[in-house]
């Protein structure tokens, strides 16, 4: 599978994750979100940027949902619920969020 962004073809896995994570840009994220049926808001970008920061600056760490909830609570000033994150990313915040963030697929079970 592949997506087209600004005239460039970017290969993805059968699950929709980027083959080469170095090809991620914000424009790529917008295209991936469009494919997922999501319009990115500031809160989406907060989660995406947090996931990318954890991956690139914390030994490729891919946090579980409860950690994302805790960190977004700090950023947003009130603790979100699991439902809040699933409203942003209905197919699982850490899986769908990582896909849009251009990160590798999370292989663990569960997510909380």
Secondary structure as the mmCIF struct_conf table of DSSP 4:
data_model
#
loop_
_struct_conf.conf_type_id
_struct_conf.id
_struct_conf.beg_label_comp_id
_struct_conf.beg_label_asym_id
_struct_conf.beg_label_seq_id
_struct_conf.end_label_comp_id
_struct_conf.end_label_asym_id
_struct_conf.end_label_seq_id
STRN STRN1 UNK A 2 UNK A 5
TURN_TY1_P TURN_TY1_P1 UNK A 6 UNK A 7
STRN STRN2 UNK A 8 UNK A 11
STRN STRN3 UNK A 12 UNK A 12
TURN_TY1_P TURN_TY1_P2 UNK A 14 UNK A 15
BEND BEND1 UNK A 16 UNK A 16
STRN STRN4 UNK A 18 UNK A 18
BEND BEND2 UNK A 19 UNK A 20
HELX_RH_3T_P HELX_RH_3T_P1 UNK A 21 UNK A 23
HELX_RH_AL_P HELX_RH_AL_P1 UNK A 26 UNK A 36
TURN_TY1_P TURN_TY1_P3 UNK A 37 UNK A 37
HELX_RH_AL_P HELX_RH_AL_P2 UNK A 42 UNK A 57
TURN_TY1_P TURN_TY1_P4 UNK A 58 UNK A 60
HELX_RH_AL_P HELX_RH_AL_P3 UNK A 65 UNK A 76
BEND BEND3 UNK A 77 UNK A 78
HELX_LH_PP_P HELX_LH_PP_P1 UNK A 79 UNK A 81
HELX_RH_AL_P HELX_RH_AL_P4 UNK A 82 UNK A 88
BEND BEND4 UNK A 89 UNK A 89
TURN_TY1_P TURN_TY1_P5 UNK A 90 UNK A 91
HELX_RH_AL_P HELX_RH_AL_P5 UNK A 93 UNK A 100
TURN_TY1_P TURN_TY1_P6 UNK A 101 UNK A 102
HELX_LH_PP_P HELX_LH_PP_P2 UNK A 103 UNK A 106
BEND BEND5 UNK A 108 UNK A 109
#
